């Protein structure tokens, strides 16, 4: 997707602070962090949202979750706790139409978030 911001990050056309990378996923720091740990985990292939990723049914959604946990380990929040959030659709706050998991941690996270 030539106009997709996250596809451009995958293609290294736009810089990002990479935290972790696998063959099919990429994790990078959010540019407007909402917690001390705020990392986005994306599949390298374009899927518009979590529903589209789930329909792909090729194990990629599982890999995104595994990468999210690895990010929590790397950032030292896996033992104290962390949150994984997928926003799906504009009404849910999704602003980039490329599925991404927010990994949040490093402070107490209240529920509901707002």
Residue frames as a rotation matrix with the C-alpha (Angstrom) as fourth column:
UNK 1
0.587 0.810 0.000 0.00
0.810 -0.587 0.000 0.00
0.000 0.000 -1.000 0.00
UNK 2
-0.183 -0.803 0.567 1.97
0.798 -0.459 -0.392 2.96
0.575 0.380 0.725 -1.29
UNK 3
-0.057 0.217 0.975 0.13
-0.215 -0.956 0.200 5.57
0.975 -0.198 0.101 0.82
UNK 4
0.819 0.411 -0.400 0.05
0.238 0.391 0.889 3.59
0.522 -0.824 0.222 4.09
UNK 5
0.517 -0.609 0.601 2.23
-0.781 -0.623 0.041 5.16
0.349 -0.491 -0.798 6.80
UNK 6
0.451 -0.339 0.826 3.03
-0.563 0.609 0.558 1.82
-0.692 -0.717 0.084 8.43
UNK 7
0.849 -0.183 0.496 3.81
0.470 0.691 -0.549 0.14
-0.242 0.700 0.672 5.10
UNK 8
0.689 -0.623 0.370 6.31
-0.143 -0.618 -0.773 2.96
0.710 0.480 -0.515 4.53
UNK 9
0.397 -0.542 0.741 7.88
-0.905 -0.094 0.416 2.24
-0.156 -0.835 -0.528 7.94
UNK 10
0.672 -0.112 0.732 8.16
0.042 0.993 0.114 -1.46
-0.739 -0.046 0.672 7.01
UNK 11
0.799 -0.332 0.501 9.80
0.567 0.139 -0.812 -0.44
0.200 0.933 0.299 3.71
UNK 12
0.025 -0.806 -0.591 12.22
0.869 -0.275 0.411 1.81
-0.494 -0.524 0.694 5.69
UNK 13
-0.139 0.028 0.990 10.99
0.728 -0.675 0.122 4.86
0.672 0.737 0.073 3.73
UNK 14
0.471 0.294 0.832 10.04
-0.387 -0.778 0.494 6.53
0.793 -0.555 -0.253 7.02
UNK 15
-0.607 -0.778 -0.166 12.28
-0.176 0.335 -0.925 6.19
0.775 -0.532 -0.341 10.09
UNK 16
0.665 0.720 0.201 11.03
-0.400 0.116 0.909 4.61
0.631 -0.685 0.365 13.30
UNK 17
-0.290 -0.711 0.640 12.62
-0.950 0.134 -0.281 3.52
0.114 -0.690 -0.715 16.56
UNK 18
0.252 0.338 -0.907 12.52
-0.405 0.888 0.218 -0.25
0.879 0.313 0.361 16.06
UNK 19
0.184 -0.094 0.978 12.19
-0.968 0.153 0.197 -2.30
-0.168 -0.984 -0.063 19.24
UNK 20
-0.345 -0.206 0.916 11.87
-0.173 0.973 0.153 -5.80
-0.922 -0.106 -0.372 17.76
UNK 21
0.071 0.345 -0.936 11.50
-0.989 -0.095 -0.110 -7.39
-0.127 0.934 0.334 14.35
UNK 22
-0.099 -0.062 0.993 10.62
-0.016 0.998 0.061 -10.86
-0.995 -0.010 -0.100 13.11
UNK 23
-0.859 -0.226 0.459 10.22
0.405 0.247 0.880 -12.16
-0.313 0.942 -0.121 9.60
UNK 24
-0.371 0.817 0.441 6.56
0.747 -0.020 0.664 -11.10
0.551 0.576 -0.604 9.57
UNK 25
0.707 0.642 -0.295 6.19
0.688 -0.531 0.494 -8.44
0.161 -0.552 -0.818 12.30
UNK 26
-0.380 -0.767 0.518 7.70
0.476 -0.642 -0.601 -5.11
0.793 0.018 0.609 13.24
UNK 27
0.553 0.487 -0.676 7.54
0.830 -0.255 0.495 -3.34
0.069 -0.836 -0.545 16.62
UNK 28
-0.464 -0.677 0.571 8.40
0.600 -0.715 -0.359 0.33
0.652 0.176 0.738 16.99
UNK 29
-0.666 0.132 -0.734 7.91
0.633 -0.421 -0.650 3.10
-0.395 -0.897 0.197 19.55
UNK 30
0.393 0.863 0.319 4.80
0.916 -0.396 -0.059 5.27
0.076 0.315 -0.946 19.28
UNK 31
-0.464 -0.619 0.633 5.69
0.597 -0.747 -0.293 8.89
0.654 0.243 0.716 18.48
UNK 32
-0.246 0.420 0.874 3.11
-0.635 -0.751 0.182 10.15
0.732 -0.510 0.451 21.01
UNK 33
-0.646 -0.097 -0.757 3.49
0.277 0.894 -0.351 7.69
0.711 -0.437 -0.551 23.91
UNK 34
0.271 0.838 0.473 0.66
-0.449 -0.325 0.832 7.35
0.851 -0.438 0.289 26.43
UNK 35
0.986 -0.092 0.139 2.77
-0.081 0.463 0.883 5.34
-0.146 -0.882 0.449 28.90
UNK 36
0.233 -0.972 -0.005 6.50
-0.670 -0.165 0.724 4.77
-0.705 -0.165 -0.690 29.57
UNK 37
-0.808 -0.325 0.492 6.23
0.134 0.712 0.690 1.71
-0.574 0.623 -0.531 27.32
UNK 38
0.397 0.889 -0.227 4.12
-0.223 -0.147 -0.964 2.44
-0.890 0.433 0.140 24.25
UNK 39
-0.737 -0.671 -0.074 5.14
-0.342 0.278 0.898 0.31
-0.582 0.687 -0.434 21.31
UNK 40
0.384 0.824 -0.416 3.17
-0.821 0.098 -0.563 -0.49
-0.423 0.558 0.714 18.17
UNK 41
-0.587 -0.468 0.660 3.33
-0.114 0.856 0.505 -4.02
-0.801 0.221 -0.556 16.78
UNK 42
0.305 0.665 -0.682 2.31
-0.806 -0.201 -0.556 -4.49
-0.507 0.719 0.475 13.16
UNK 43
0.433 -0.199 0.879 2.34
0.503 0.863 -0.053 -7.26
-0.748 0.465 0.474 10.60
UNK 44
-0.570 -0.730 -0.376 4.67
0.035 -0.479 0.877 -6.42
-0.821 0.487 0.298 7.74
UNK 45
-0.780 0.422 0.462 1.91
0.565 0.158 0.810 -7.24
0.268 0.893 -0.362 5.27
UNK 46
-0.863 0.457 0.216 -0.96
-0.477 -0.878 -0.048 -4.80
0.167 -0.144 0.975 5.00
UNK 47
-0.402 0.853 -0.333 -4.21
0.815 0.499 0.296 -5.66
0.419 -0.153 -0.895 6.78
UNK 48
-0.186 0.350 0.918 -6.57
0.055 -0.929 0.365 -2.75
0.981 0.118 0.153 7.41
UNK 49
0.034 0.289 0.957 -7.69
-0.922 -0.361 0.142 -3.72
0.387 -0.886 0.255 10.91
UNK 50
-0.619 -0.306 0.724 -7.89
-0.675 0.679 -0.289 -6.53
-0.403 -0.667 -0.627 13.47
UNK 51
0.377 0.837 0.397 -10.95
-0.389 0.532 -0.752 -8.06
-0.841 0.129 0.526 11.79
UNK 52
0.755 -0.168 -0.633 -9.12
-0.625 0.106 -0.773 -8.29
0.197 0.980 -0.025 8.46
UNK 53
-0.345 -0.937 0.060 -6.08
-0.888 0.305 -0.345 -9.79
0.305 -0.172 -0.937 10.17
UNK 54
-0.324 0.296 0.899 -8.25
-0.569 0.698 -0.435 -12.39
-0.756 -0.652 -0.058 11.90
UNK 55
0.739 0.672 -0.041 -9.80
-0.399 0.388 -0.831 -13.39
-0.543 0.631 0.555 8.57
UNK 56
0.204 -0.746 -0.633 -6.35
-0.941 0.029 -0.338 -13.98
0.270 0.665 -0.696 7.06
UNK 57
0.825 0.304 0.476 -6.17
-0.490 0.804 0.337 -17.11
-0.281 -0.511 0.812 9.27
UNK 58
0.664 -0.652 -0.366 -2.53
0.005 0.494 -0.870 -17.86
0.747 0.576 0.332 8.54
UNK 59
0.421 -0.476 -0.772 -1.12
0.890 0.381 0.250 -17.60
0.175 -0.793 0.584 12.06
UNK 60
-0.329 -0.597 0.732 -0.14
0.478 -0.774 -0.416 -13.96
0.814 0.213 0.540 11.63
UNK 61
0.461 0.549 0.697 -2.45
-0.364 -0.600 0.713 -12.70
0.809 -0.583 -0.077 14.39
UNK 62
0.928 -0.187 -0.323 -0.78
0.368 0.601 0.710 -15.17
0.061 -0.777 0.626 16.74
UNK 63
0.025 -0.991 0.133 2.63
0.946 -0.020 -0.324 -13.90
0.323 0.134 0.937 15.69
UNK 64
-0.060 0.034 0.998 1.58
-0.010 -0.999 0.033 -10.29
0.998 -0.008 0.060 16.35
UNK 65
0.852 0.422 0.310 0.55
-0.315 -0.058 0.947 -11.28
0.418 -0.905 0.084 19.90
UNK 66
0.684 -0.676 -0.273 3.79
0.729 0.622 0.287 -13.18
-0.024 -0.395 0.918 20.46
UNK 67
-0.212 -0.753 0.623 5.76
0.679 -0.572 -0.460 -10.16
0.703 0.325 0.633 19.27
UNK 68
0.355 0.421 0.835 3.74
-0.294 -0.797 0.527 -7.94
0.887 -0.433 -0.159 21.64
UNK 69
0.993 -0.027 -0.111 4.76
0.112 0.401 0.909 -10.16
0.020 -0.916 0.402 24.55
UNK 70
0.253 -0.966 0.057 8.40
0.953 0.239 -0.185 -10.10
0.165 0.101 0.981 23.43
UNK 71
-0.072 -0.190 0.979 8.23
0.183 -0.968 -0.174 -6.29
0.980 0.167 0.105 23.42
UNK 72
0.791 0.425 0.440 6.94
-0.352 -0.272 0.896 -6.39
0.500 -0.864 -0.065 27.02
UNK 73
0.772 -0.597 -0.218 9.90
0.618 0.625 0.478 -8.61
-0.149 -0.504 0.851 27.96
UNK 74
-0.039 -0.825 0.564 12.37
0.839 -0.334 -0.430 -6.32
0.543 0.457 0.705 26.16
UNK 75
-0.073 0.083 0.994 10.95
-0.130 -0.989 0.073 -3.22
0.989 -0.124 0.083 27.89
UNK 76
-0.881 -0.422 -0.213 10.89
0.109 0.256 -0.960 -4.93
0.459 -0.870 -0.180 31.30
UNK 77
-0.516 0.762 0.391 7.12
-0.857 -0.466 -0.222 -4.75
0.013 -0.449 0.893 31.87
UNK 78
-0.257 0.442 -0.859 6.20
-0.350 0.786 0.509 -8.41
0.901 0.432 -0.047 31.37
UNK 79
-0.645 -0.026 -0.764 6.29
0.589 0.619 -0.519 -9.22
0.487 -0.785 -0.384 35.10
UNK 80
-0.893 0.285 -0.347 4.56
0.089 -0.645 -0.759 -6.08
-0.440 -0.709 0.550 36.40
UNK 81
0.027 0.946 0.323 1.86
0.663 0.225 -0.714 -6.13
-0.748 0.233 -0.622 33.71
UNK 82
-0.887 -0.246 -0.392 1.08
-0.139 -0.665 0.734 -4.58
-0.441 0.705 0.555 30.38
UNK 83
0.196 0.981 0.013 -1.87
-0.058 0.025 -0.998 -3.92
-0.979 0.195 0.061 28.12
UNK 84
-0.889 -0.301 0.346 -2.33
0.315 0.147 0.938 -4.90
-0.333 0.942 -0.036 24.47
UNK 85
0.002 0.901 -0.433 -4.91
0.010 -0.433 -0.901 -2.79
-1.000 -0.003 -0.010 22.61
UNK 86
-0.793 -0.063 0.606 -6.26
0.601 0.087 0.795 -3.11
-0.102 0.994 -0.031 19.06
UNK 87
-0.274 0.728 -0.628 -8.44
-0.254 -0.685 -0.683 -0.20
-0.927 -0.027 0.373 17.91
UNK 88
-0.724 0.099 0.682 -10.63
0.617 0.534 0.578 -1.34
-0.307 0.839 -0.448 15.01
UNK 89
0.083 0.737 0.671 -12.34
0.908 -0.334 0.254 1.38
0.411 0.588 -0.696 13.00
UNK 90
-0.470 -0.304 0.828 -12.52
0.183 -0.952 -0.245 5.15
0.863 0.037 0.504 13.35
UNK 91
0.479 0.735 0.480 -15.16
-0.364 -0.331 0.871 5.10
0.799 -0.591 0.109 16.12
UNK 92
0.879 -0.223 -0.421 -12.74
0.463 0.610 0.643 3.02
0.113 -0.761 0.639 18.21
UNK 93
0.734 -0.595 -0.327 -9.89
-0.289 -0.709 0.643 5.46
-0.614 -0.378 -0.693 17.66
UNK 94
0.170 -0.692 0.702 -8.03
0.751 0.552 0.363 3.72
-0.639 0.465 0.613 14.83
UNK 95
0.569 -0.003 -0.822 -6.21
-0.250 -0.953 -0.170 6.50
-0.783 0.302 -0.543 12.99
UNK 96
-0.422 -0.684 -0.595 -3.95
-0.863 0.101 0.495 4.45
-0.278 0.723 -0.633 10.69
UNK 97
0.637 0.768 -0.067 -5.68
-0.735 0.578 -0.355 1.85
-0.234 0.276 0.932 8.51
UNK 98
-0.033 -0.639 -0.769 -3.00
-0.370 0.722 -0.584 -0.80
0.928 0.265 -0.260 9.05
UNK 99
0.827 0.453 -0.334 -3.70
0.114 0.446 0.888 -3.15
0.551 -0.772 0.317 11.95
UNK 100
-0.302 -0.931 0.207 -1.51
-0.145 -0.170 -0.975 -2.40
0.942 -0.324 -0.083 14.95
UNK 101
0.542 0.342 -0.768 -1.36
0.668 0.379 0.640 -3.54
0.510 -0.860 -0.023 18.54
UNK 102
0.276 -0.427 0.861 -0.48
-0.548 -0.806 -0.224 -0.96
0.790 -0.410 -0.456 21.16
UNK 103
0.196 -0.296 -0.935 1.71
0.743 0.667 -0.056 -2.43
0.640 -0.684 0.351 23.91
UNK 104
0.264 0.019 0.964 1.36
-0.375 -0.919 0.120 -0.19
0.889 -0.393 -0.236 26.98
UNK 105
0.622 -0.065 -0.781 3.08
0.659 0.581 0.476 -0.53
0.423 -0.811 0.404 30.34
UNK 106
-0.419 -0.903 0.094 5.46
0.628 -0.363 -0.688 0.95
0.656 -0.229 0.719 32.84
UNK 107
-0.866 0.257 0.429 2.78
-0.473 -0.699 -0.537 2.61
0.162 -0.668 0.726 34.96
UNK 108
-0.624 0.738 0.258 -0.55
0.284 0.522 -0.804 1.67
-0.728 -0.429 -0.535 36.52
UNK 109
-0.924 0.377 -0.069 -3.18
-0.174 -0.253 0.952 1.42
0.341 0.891 0.299 33.80
UNK 110
-0.625 0.756 0.196 -6.74
-0.336 -0.034 -0.941 2.08
-0.704 -0.654 0.275 34.93
UNK 111
-0.885 0.447 0.130 -9.86
0.348 0.451 0.822 0.59
0.309 0.773 -0.555 33.38
UNK 112
0.626 0.076 0.776 -11.83
0.756 0.181 -0.628 1.77
-0.189 0.980 0.056 31.58
UNK 113
-0.376 -0.925 0.051 -9.21
0.901 -0.352 0.253 3.86
-0.217 0.141 0.966 29.81
UNK 114
-0.588 0.165 -0.792 -11.64
0.026 -0.975 -0.222 6.66
-0.808 -0.151 0.569 28.88
